[in-house]
Amino acid sequence: MALKDISYVEAKLQWMEANSIWPNGQRYLWTDAFGLVLYLSLYQETADTKYLEQAKTLVDEVYRVLGRPRGLRIGEAADRDGQYYHYLAMWIYALTCYARFDVGYHDEAVKLVKDIHPAFVIPGAGVIWKMREDLSGPYPGYGLGALDAYDGYVVYRLLDAAKLGREINEMYALMAPNYQTLHIDQDLGLGMMMWLCHFFPEEEWALVQRAGSLDQLDRLWIHPPGYFCRQEGWRDMKFAFTNYGISLGLQAVNAYAQRVSALNRFFDNYQSGDEYDSNAITHVMACTSHFPGFFLKHAFD
């Protein structure tokens, strides 16, 4: 059963804005993609037009600060240069949700795919994980992403399977040889893979990866007190935002509801003692964990 704790989310949004954390803090594409879906979900749920207005303001600010002639920069901070494919994929998903209320964002999302796909994708090889900011070549020191082809395959199909048929086929051709053997061992990757699987749950790749992800998550569960550690053998390493990503994945595949509740209770009062205590990614993803909204297929459909 998906959570719908609107009062928690509204209080968290007020607290973040009062403390200049988000949306009035520094731009970061991953966080802003999640936040855009959150605003749209709140509008759908409450019919309060302020959330649609906030969504428009957020999109304008993201493009003003992070927008580039082709794609979007990772973040506003100096050390967040370059472009990540999986961040762009999440932004494309957020624009796909926005197109429900403003059809112009459909064309914007399709244009973004057409701009970035040829730069990131090497047919027959993989998807480059991080590119230079102008997409002129791979960012030094980075290789191919393990989940990126899955991100693109799912997000492109949800956006426009007709206009993006070639790109979808290229992504599936990258998935097909490895979905049986792909092993994800870290927390957030497992959560996001389950989220991807739930859109096309009867496809063979989704059946294989859903089962493997749930099996691996069993090995990461630490109870008591009730959280998922970073990866197997790292019992004491835990991050709130990655656990919230797992929560989204578990709600998407309708599994381990008690663990979702337990990790929310644990991290709602958790202090890591580092920058993540006040980082927007922690708190925006906390909102997603308490109210996934349009991130879930039944709402998206």
N, C-alpha and C positions, 0 to 999 in steps of 0.2 A: 504494500500500500504506500503510495507516494505521499510524502509529507507536504503540508500546506500551512505552515506556521507563519501567517501573514503578520501577526503582531510582532513576532521576533524580528522579521525582516525589516519592517518599518522602523522599529526602534534602532536596529543596527544601522540603517541608512541615515537616520538622524544623528546618531553618535558619530559616524564616519564624517559626515559633512561638518559637524560642529568642531571636529578635531582636524579638519583639513586633510583627511586621509583619502577620501574618494567621494564624489567625482571631482572634487576641487583640489586634488593632489597631483603629483606627477603622472603623466600618461604612461601606460604600460599595456600593450596590445592584448595580451592574454586576459588580464583583469578586465579591461574595457569590453572585450567580447562577452565575457560572462555577465558583466554588468548590464550590457545592452539587452541581452536575453532576459535578465531579471526585470528590468523596467518594462519590457513588453509583456512579460508574464503577469506582472502586477496590474498593468492596464487591462489585460484580458480578464483578470480575476475580479478587479474592483470597479472597472469602468471609470476610474478617476483619470481625467484627461491630463493631469499634471505629470503622470508617468510617461505618457506619449510625448509631451513637451520636453521632459528630461531626456528621453531617448534621442530626440532630434538634436538637442544641445550637445549631448555626448558625442554623437556621430560627427557633428560639425567640428568639435574640438579635436577628436581623434584625427580627422583629416587635416585640420589646420596644423597640428603639432607633429604628427607622425607620417602624414601623407607624403609620398614621393611620386615622381613621374610614373614609375611602375612599382606598385606595391606599397607597403607600409613598414616603417622602421619598427624595431622590436619595442623600444621604449624611449622616453624622453631623456633619461639620465645619460651622462656621457659614456658610461660603460655598457649601454644597451643599444649599441649600434648594430648595423646589419639587419637581415631579415630571416626569421624562422618560418619554415613552411607550415609547421603545425599551428603556429600562432595565426598565420594568415588563413588557414583552413577554419579555425574557430571564428575568425571575423567573418568569413564568407557564410558560415552557418548563421551567425547573428544577423547578417544582412538578409539572409533568406527568411528568417523569422520576421524581420521588419517589413519585408515586402508584402506581408499579409495586410498591413495597414497603409503602406505607401508603395505602390507597384514600381515606382522608379528605382527602388533599391534592388529589385530583381535584376534590372539591366546593369546596375552598378556592380553587383556581385558577379554576374557573368563576365563583364569587362575585366574585373580583377582576376578571375580565373584565366582568361585569355592572355592577360599581361604576364602573370607569374609562372604559369604551368611550363612553358617552353624553357624557362630559365632553370627551374628546379629539377625537372624530370629528365632523366637519362633513360630512354626506352631500352628495355632489356637489362638494365643495371640497377636502377633505384632512384630514389628521390634525395637530392642533396639536402642535408639537414639545415644548414645555415649558409646564406649567400651574402656577398658584399651588398652594401646598401643600395647601390645602383644596379644590382643584379648582373654585374659584368662578369662574375665568376664566383666560385666557392670561397667562403670565408676561410682564411688560412687556419689549418689545424682541425677542420671539421670534415666528416665523411658523409655517409648515407644514413638516413633515419630508418629505424626499424618499423615504426608504425605509420610513417608519413603516407605511404601508398594507400593504406586503409583509410586514413583521414580523407584523402582526396576522393577515393572511390565512393565513400558514403556521402560526403558533403556535396559532391558534384551531382550525384543522383537525386538528392533531395532538392537541389536548386533547379536543375533543368536537364533532364536526361536526354532530351532531343537536341538541344543546342550544344551539349557537352559530350556527345556520344564518343568522339574520338579520344578525348581526354579520359573518359571513364574506362574505355577499353585499354588504354595504356596503363592505367593504374591497376586494373584487374590482372593484366599480364604480369605485373610485378608481384602481385599477391599470390597468384596461382601456384608458383613453384615452392613457396615457403610457408603457407599458412598451416600446413600439417606439422611442421617442425619448429616454427617460431615460438620461442619460450621467453616470456616477459617475466622478469624477476623483481621489478621495483613497483612500489605502491601506486603512484599516480598513473603509470603506464597501464597497470592492470585495471584501474578504475575507468580510464578512458577507453580501453579496448572493449570492456563490457558495454559501455555507452554506445560505441559504434556498432557492436553486434546486435543490439536490440532493435535497430531500425529494419534489418533484414534477417530476422531470427531463424528462418528456415533454410537459408543458404548454407552450404557445407562449411565454408570458411568461418561463418559466425557460430555454428554449432561447435566446431572444434575449439575455437578460441574462447568462447564463453565457458566451456567445460574446463579448459586449461587454466583460465584466469581464476575461476572460483576455487579450483584445486590449489593453486599457488597461494591465494589469499588465506586459505586455511593455515598455511605455514607461517604467515605473517601476523596472525591474530594473537595479541597478548592480553590475556584476561585471567585474573584482574590486572589492571584496572579497566581495560576496555579500549584498545586502540590497535591499529595496524602499524607494525614497525616498517622501517624503510625498505629492507629486504631481508631475506632469510639469514639468520645468524646475527643480525644487528638489533637485538631485542630492545635496546635503550634508545635507539635513534628513531625519532618520530617527528613528523611535521603536521601541523593542523591542516594546512591547505591541501596536502596530498591525501590526507584522510577524508577531507570533504570531497575530493575527487573520487575516491573509492565509494563514498556514500552515494554520489550521483550514479555511479556505475551499478551499484547494488540495487538502488531504487529502479533503475532502468530495466534490469533483468528480474526484478521482483524476488530478490534473495536476501537472506540474512537480515530481516527487518530489526531483530533485536540488537544486532551488532551496529546497525545504523543509529539506533537510539542511544546505544552505549557510547559510541564514539562522539556523538553530539554532546552528550552530558559531560564527557571527559574534557573535550576541548573548549566547551563553553566557559570553563573556569580555569583553563590551562595558561600558564605563563612560561614561555620558553626562555625569557631573559635575553633575547637577541632582537634583531631588527624585525623579525616576523611578528612580534607582538603588536606592532603598529603598522605593518605593511598591508596595503590595500588588498593584496591577493588573498591574505588570510581571511579577511572579513567579508569580502565579496563572495568568496567561495563558501564561507559559512552560510551566507544567505541562500546560495544555491542548494546546499545540503538540506536546509530547512524548508526550501520551497523550490524544487527543480523546474516547475512550470513547463515552459516550451522546450526544455531540454529533453522531455520525455515524449515518446512517439505518440501516445494517445492524445496528448495536448497538441503536438505539432500537427497531427492529422486532422 
